[in-house]
């Protein structure tokens, strides 16, 4: 069926066969679907729509019988997932979680604006959308944010900027008159495929120690120990021990993504 190319973030081209009242849509990543018993006027309105994506979801999606016709029912599910990261430890943690599910990833190093905000989840979702715009394929991003309770959640979403200014000793100086040394660590993973955004998060707890221990380029790791260990994160990293829990956001993502792939096969 002949299709007309359209400008859209979701769709590539639209075609229609009036004789059999069949609408054919090519989506990003070479996915092609046919929708049956579609009225001619719906197709005409589709072509005149200001937003093809919005029209599709409002007037076509789930309103007509359909089938996939590109001959690849797996589609992008078999293609490596773009994991935007420049931290090899984080890549290792993800690979360990996804290995049992046979999920392929491709590490991608992108220069994305690291916006500052007091909402870590908002930051990660925004960065995922920016990564998708650059790569035009499903992406996965991860962020870890630390919150010192006695400092009203500082540094939170500003950690990446703060660690460029403060040494390990500076963090301890900020805590010198504080009785509560409790710290929370929020791990966030965001998946975005251009239409659907899925967020996973997990909070872990720890405390600020009395003196810096271990060596790390990430100064804060030298002064924080997580629950279940008397060693700082930097010391654990030096020893090659994994500081990610057995059931982490990575495992949550891996199980969810594997389930989505099974749904696509049905």
C-alpha positions as CSV (number, residue, x, y, z in Angstrom):
1,X,0.0,0.0,0.0
2,X,1.3,3.4,-0.9
3,X,1.9,5.7,2.1
4,X,2.4,9.4,2.5
5,X,5.3,10.5,4.6
6,X,4.4,12.8,7.6
7,X,6.2,14.9,10.1
8,X,5.7,13.4,13.5
9,X,7.7,12.3,16.5
10,X,5.8,8.9,16.5
11,X,4.7,8.2,13.0
12,X,6.6,7.9,9.7
13,X,3.9,7.5,7.0
14,X,0.2,7.0,6.5
15,X,-1.6,5.1,3.7
16,X,-5.2,4.2,3.0
17,X,-6.9,1.7,0.6
18,X,-10.5,3.0,0.1
19,X,-11.6,-0.3,-1.6
20,X,-11.0,-2.4,1.5
21,X,-11.3,0.5,4.0
22,X,-7.9,-0.2,5.5
23,X,-5.6,2.4,7.1
24,X,-1.9,1.6,7.2
25,X,0.5,3.4,9.5
26,X,4.3,3.1,9.7
27,X,5.6,4.0,13.1
28,X,9.2,4.8,14.2
29,X,11.6,1.8,14.2
30,X,10.0,0.4,11.0
31,X,6.8,-0.9,12.7
32,X,3.9,-1.1,10.3
33,X,0.3,-1.7,11.3
34,X,-3.0,-2.0,9.4
35,X,-6.3,-0.9,10.8
36,X,-9.5,-2.3,9.3
37,X,-13.0,-0.9,8.5
38,X,-11.7,2.7,8.9
39,X,-14.0,5.3,7.4
40,X,-12.6,7.4,4.5
41,X,-13.4,10.6,6.4
42,X,-11.3,9.4,9.3
43,X,-8.3,9.1,6.9
44,X,-9.0,12.5,5.4
45,X,-9.1,14.1,8.9
46,X,-6.0,12.2,9.8
47,X,-4.1,13.8,7.0
48,X,-5.3,17.3,8.0
49,X,-4.5,16.9,11.7
50,X,-2.2,19.4,13.4
51,X,-0.7,16.5,15.4
52,X,-0.7,13.1,13.8
53,X,0.3,11.4,17.0
54,X,-2.5,13.0,19.0
55,X,-5.1,12.2,16.3
56,X,-4.0,8.6,16.2
57,X,-4.4,8.1,20.0
58,X,-7.7,10.0,20.0
59,X,-9.4,8.5,17.0
60,X,-7.6,5.4,15.7
61,X,-5.9,3.6,18.6
62,X,-8.1,0.9,20.2
63,X,-11.1,1.9,18.0
64,X,-10.4,-0.5,15.1
65,X,-9.2,-4.1,14.6
66,X,-5.6,-4.2,13.6
67,X,-2.6,-6.4,12.9
68,X,1.1,-5.9,12.5
69,X,2.3,-6.4,8.9
70,X,6.0,-5.6,8.8
71,X,6.9,-9.2,9.3
72,X,8.9,-8.6,12.5
73,X,6.6,-9.2,15.5
74,X,9.5,-8.8,17.8
75,X,10.4,-5.4,16.4
76,X,12.8,-3.3,18.6
77,X,12.5,-5.7,21.5
78,X,15.4,-7.7,20.1
79,X,17.5,-4.6,19.4
80,X,20.0,-3.5,22.1
81,X,18.5,-1.0,24.4
82,X,20.3,2.3,24.6
83,X,21.7,2.8,28.1
84,X,22.9,6.3,28.5
85,X,25.7,6.2,31.1
86,X,29.4,7.0,31.4
87,X,29.9,5.1,34.7
88,X,31.2,1.6,34.2
89,X,30.1,0.5,37.7
90,X,26.5,1.4,36.8
91,X,26.8,-0.4,33.5
92,X,28.1,-3.5,35.4
93,X,25.2,-3.3,37.9
94,X,22.6,-3.2,35.0
95,X,24.2,-6.1,33.1
96,X,24.2,-8.2,36.2
97,X,20.4,-7.6,36.7
98,X,19.4,-8.1,33.0
99,X,21.6,-11.2,32.2
100,X,19.0,-13.8,33.4
101,X,16.4,-12.1,31.1
102,X,18.6,-12.1,28.0
103,X,18.1,-8.3,27.6
104,X,20.7,-6.7,25.3
105,X,21.9,-3.2,26.0
106,X,24.3,-0.8,24.3
107,X,26.1,1.7,26.4
108,X,25.8,5.2,24.9
109,X,27.7,8.2,26.2
110,X,25.7,11.4,25.5
111,X,26.3,15.0,26.4
112,X,23.0,15.8,28.0
113,X,22.3,19.0,29.9
114,X,22.3,18.0,33.6
115,X,19.5,20.3,34.7
116,X,19.3,21.2,38.4
117,X,16.1,20.7,40.4
118,X,15.0,19.7,43.8
119,X,13.0,16.9,42.2
120,X,15.4,14.0,41.3
121,X,12.7,12.1,39.5
122,X,11.8,15.1,37.3
123,X,15.5,15.5,36.4
124,X,15.9,11.9,35.3
125,X,12.7,11.9,33.3
126,X,13.7,15.1,31.5
127,X,17.1,13.7,30.7
128,X,15.6,10.5,29.3
129,X,13.4,12.6,27.0
130,X,16.4,14.6,25.8
131,X,18.3,11.3,25.2
132,X,15.5,10.0,23.1
133,X,15.4,13.1,21.0
134,X,19.1,12.6,20.2
135,X,19.0,8.8,19.6
136,X,15.4,8.3,18.2
137,X,15.3,4.9,19.9
138,X,14.2,3.6,23.4
139,X,16.5,4.7,26.1
140,X,17.3,3.9,29.7
141,X,18.8,6.3,32.2
142,X,19.8,6.1,35.8
143,X,20.5,8.6,38.6
144,X,21.4,8.3,42.3
145,X,20.6,11.1,44.6
146,X,21.8,11.5,48.2
147,X,19.8,13.4,50.9
148,X,21.2,14.4,54.3
149,X,18.2,14.6,56.6
150,X,19.9,17.0,59.1
151,X,20.5,19.4,56.2
152,X,16.9,19.3,55.0
153,X,17.6,16.9,52.1
154,X,20.7,18.6,50.8
155,X,22.2,18.0,48.3
156,X,19.4,16.0,46.7
157,X,19.1,16.7,43.0
158,X,22.0,19.1,43.1
159,X,24.6,16.4,44.0
160,X,26.4,16.4,40.7
161,X,27.1,20.1,41.0
162,X,27.9,19.9,44.7
163,X,30.5,17.2,44.4
164,X,32.4,19.4,42.1
165,X,32.8,22.0,44.8
166,X,33.0,20.1,48.1
167,X,35.7,17.8,49.4
168,X,34.9,14.9,51.8
169,X,36.1,17.1,54.7
170,X,33.7,19.8,53.7
171,X,30.8,17.4,54.1
172,X,32.0,16.5,57.5
173,X,32.3,20.2,58.4
174,X,28.7,20.7,57.4
175,X,27.7,17.9,59.8
176,X,30.0,19.0,62.7
177,X,27.1,20.4,64.9
178,X,24.5,17.8,63.8
179,X,23.4,15.0,66.0
180,X,21.5,13.1,63.2
181,X,23.8,11.7,60.6
182,X,21.1,9.8,58.7
183,X,21.4,9.8,54.9
184,X,19.0,8.5,52.3
185,X,20.1,7.3,48.9
186,X,17.5,7.3,46.1
187,X,18.2,5.2,43.0
188,X,16.1,6.1,40.0
189,X,15.9,4.3,36.7
190,X,13.8,5.7,33.8
191,X,12.8,4.0,30.5
192,X,11.4,6.1,27.6
193,X,10.5,5.0,24.1
194,X,9.0,8.2,22.8
195,X,5.5,7.5,24.0
196,X,5.7,5.6,27.3
197,X,7.8,6.6,30.2
198,X,8.4,4.2,33.1
199,X,10.1,5.1,36.3
200,X,11.6,2.8,39.0
201,X,12.9,4.1,42.3
202,X,14.2,2.7,45.5
203,X,15.4,4.4,48.8
204,X,18.3,3.1,50.8
205,X,19.5,4.4,54.1
206,X,22.9,5.0,55.7
207,X,24.8,7.5,57.8
208,X,27.7,10.0,57.6
209,X,30.9,8.6,59.2
210,X,33.3,10.6,61.4
211,X,36.3,10.6,59.1
212,X,36.8,10.1,55.4
213,X,37.7,6.5,54.5
214,X,38.7,5.0,51.2
215,X,39.6,6.6,47.9
216,X,37.1,7.8,45.3
217,X,36.8,10.6,42.8
218,X,33.3,11.0,44.2
219,X,34.1,12.7,47.5
220,X,30.7,12.0,49.2
221,X,31.3,8.2,48.9
222,X,34.3,8.6,51.3
223,X,32.0,9.8,54.2
224,X,28.9,7.7,53.9
225,X,28.2,4.1,54.9
226,X,25.0,2.3,53.9
227,X,22.9,0.1,56.2
228,X,24.3,-3.4,56.6
229,X,28.0,-2.3,56.4
230,X,30.4,-0.4,58.6
231,X,32.5,0.5,55.6
232,X,32.1,3.6,53.4
233,X,30.9,3.3,49.9
234,X,34.4,4.2,48.7
235,X,35.9,1.4,50.7
236,X,33.5,-1.1,49.3
237,X,34.2,0.1,45.8
238,X,38.0,-0.3,46.4
239,X,37.4,-3.9,47.5
240,X,35.3,-4.6,44.5
241,X,32.2,-5.3,46.5
242,X,28.8,-4.5,45.0
243,X,27.0,-1.8,46.9
244,X,23.7,-2.4,45.0
245,X,21.2,-4.6,46.9
246,X,20.2,-8.0,45.5
247,X,16.7,-6.7,44.7
248,X,17.4,-3.3,43.2
249,X,15.7,-0.9,40.8
250,X,17.8,-2.7,38.1
251,X,16.0,-6.0,38.9
252,X,12.6,-4.2,38.9
253,X,13.3,-2.8,35.5
254,X,14.6,-6.1,34.1
255,X,11.5,-8.0,35.2
256,X,9.2,-5.3,33.8
257,X,11.0,-5.0,30.5
258,X,11.1,-8.8,30.0
259,X,7.4,-8.9,30.7
260,X,6.7,-6.2,28.1
261,X,8.7,-8.2,25.5
262,X,6.6,-11.3,26.2
263,X,3.4,-9.2,25.7
264,X,4.7,-8.1,22.3
265,X,5.1,-11.7,21.2
266,X,1.5,-12.6,21.9
